[in-house]
Amino acid sequence: MSAMPTSPTLGCSKADLDTPALCVDLDAMEHNIDAVAAACRGFNVSWRPHAKCHKSPLIGAKLTAAGAIGLTCAKLGEAEVMATGGIQDLLIANMLVGPRKVARLVELRKIADPIATVDHVEQARPIGDAMASAGLQVRMIVEVDIGLGRVGSAPGAATLELANFIHGHPGLELAGVMGYEGHLLTIEDLDEKKRCIKDALQLLVENASLLRQAGLPCPIVSCGGTGSFVYSVEAPGITELQAGGAIFMDEFYREKCQVTHLRHALSVVVTVVSTPAADRAIIDAGRKTMHGDFVPPRVVGRDDLKFDRLSAEHGALTVDANGPGVRIGDRLEVIPGYSDMTNVLHNHFYGFRQDSLEVVWSLDARGRLQ
Ligand SMILES: Cc1ncc(COP(=O)(O)O)c(C=O)c1O
């Protein structure tokens, strides 16, 4: 017998998996995909879901089959993997800087139709020059700072100037503007949240208008995350939505962003490995298995078990004396605090239909940080 873990066979139950194992409830995921796709259709907005949360070209293909126009990627390496998997229309929502990145983008352009993001001419020029020397043109989008205070050109004159540069460069095709309202996801009062998102996105749309009034093309106005999309999708003038983690959901989106109409599709199946005190149980999953910094993970169906802390490879639960208790060897199902930063810790998603393993997706772009 091999000492290595064996791959689970399709059709097996969750109880047959070795733990910890990252599982997807396919019915719930499909419900979430349909919900976001329908919201986009309802407002005539295209859906370009972020791939940073799944890093799998097969999941990407499932999303494009459900109506997504392409994918948003956080890294060039992610986009390379998605392109190799056959997905062409890729917004790389991050700045690509340095000769190696530029050379790789030129190669990527030969097999796909990426959109590079910039907020300064010093990112745009080397890309444009390299594309032009290769006899190519690449789409380029200007990220505008709509209040997030991360990257982004200042709204107004600076954005227009950069857009003008892009439009005038033979290696570049101006694709539009994007902004991310990530600073507004956790506003508690929902009326205020809606108003702040509307204002931030109005600023983005005003910048699109500024470009168009100057005679520049601006086909794409892109924004939106899972924690905001219900409001972002209805903002007048938005053409694309980037919400990606919505397909999985998690405790952060539910508890902090108040996203309530999506189902929890992602869970980690764990095993109780120690019960050192009557009120404490230890599971085989810590920080290297799941993320719980913003919001603690939650044990499904067990209000008597609460996450106390995560160390690298152990998770400590407090056990309520009034509950049924736990024993060594018990299996529990846990909803991660934040799905995005949980998934990248794993090699595979195990996709279950009810309790039957239907598909194993590998996170091919995991670790593609460059
Ligand atoms: C540029 C950008 N767009 C969208 C998102 C939202 O992603 P998600 O919908 O997976 O939360 C993020 C999240 O960090 C982001 O950085």
The ligand as a MOL file (V3000), in Angstrom:
LIG
                    3D

  0  0  0     0  0            999 V3000
M  V30 BEGIN CTAB
M  V30 COUNTS 16 16 0 0 0
M  V30 BEGIN ATOM
M  V30 1 C -10.3290 44.5580 -7.9550 0
M  V30 2 C -11.2960 43.7260 -7.1970 0
M  V30 3 N -12.5020 43.4900 -7.7240 0
M  V30 4 C -13.4220 42.7540 -7.0910 0
M  V30 5 C -13.1470 42.1880 -5.8610 0
M  V30 6 C -14.2220 41.3830 -5.1850 0
M  V30 7 O -13.9690 40.0390 -5.1720 0
M  V30 8 P -15.0060 39.0390 -4.5390 0
M  V30 9 O -16.2870 39.2130 -5.2660 0
M  V30 10 O -14.4130 37.6960 -4.7730 0
M  V30 11 O -15.1450 39.3740 -3.0880 0
M  V30 12 C -11.9070 42.4070 -5.2700 0
M  V30 13 C -11.6100 41.8030 -3.9490 0
M  V30 14 O -10.5960 41.9290 -3.3390 0
M  V30 15 C -10.9490 43.1850 -5.9470 0
M  V30 16 O -9.7500 43.4360 -5.4140 0
M  V30 END ATOM
M  V30 BEGIN BOND
M  V30 1 1 1 2
M  V30 2 1 2 3
M  V30 3 2 2 15
M  V30 4 2 3 4
M  V30 5 1 4 5
M  V30 6 1 5 6
M  V30 7 2 5 12
M  V30 8 1 6 7
M  V30 9 1 7 8
M  V30 10 2 8 9
M  V30 11 1 8 10
M  V30 12 1 8 11
M  V30 13 1 12 13
M  V30 14 1 12 15
M  V30 15 2 13 14
M  V30 16 1 15 16
M  V30 END BOND
M  V30 END CTAB
M  END
